[in-house]
Amino acid sequence: MFENRRVLLAVLLYALCCVFLVMYFPKNMIYKEGEFLTFSLNTKNGTILPFWLVLILLAFVSYCISLFV
């Protein structure tokens, strides 16, 4: 029962972070046409933090927070 609360907390925290990210989308993650930037170390053609990588990092961080709370 206690583990289910941790998973629920992790999912809720992740969902809230995703909603916040989509609502206040950073301009350095998309082209002017609205397409996502690809992962690249060359900042003209891509970005170091693409949208998919940020979502994976948010999932990891929300799970770690739910473990220690």
N, C-alpha and C positions, 0 to 999 in steps of 0.2 A: 504494500500500500504506500509506503513512504517513497519508494522508487518511482511510482507513478506520478507523485507530486513533483519530483525533480524533472521528469520528462515533460510534464505539463508546463512547468515553469520555463524550461528551455524552449519549448515550442512557442509559447506565448511571447517570450522575450524576442525570439527570432522573428515572429510574425510582426510584432510592433516595430522592430528595427527595419524590416523590409518595407513596411508601409511608410515609415518616415523617410526612407531612402528614395522610394518611388515618388513621394509627394514633393520632396525637396531634392530633386535629382541634381547632382553636381554637374556643372557644365563641362568639366574636363573628362567626362566619361562618354559623351556623345558628340557626333558630328553635328554641324549646323542643320543638316537634313533630317536629323532625328535618329540616325543609325548609331548603334553602339560602336565605340572604338575597340580595336583589337589590342591584344597584349603585345607590347613592343617596348624595347628600351629606347628606341628612337621616338622622341615625343612629337615629331611632326606627323608620323604615320600611325601612331598608336598611343597607348597609355601604359603606365606601369601598374595601375590598379584598374583593370577592367571590371565591368559590372558583375560578371560571374565569379571573379576572384573575391570581390568584396562580399558577395553573398556567402561564399564558402567560409571566409574568415568570420563573418557574423555568426554563422552556425556554430563554428568552433568556440567562439568567445561566449555565446549564450549558453552553450552546454557547460563550459568551464565555470561560468558564473553560477549556474544552477547546481553544480556539484558542491560549491563552497558556501552556498547560502542555506 
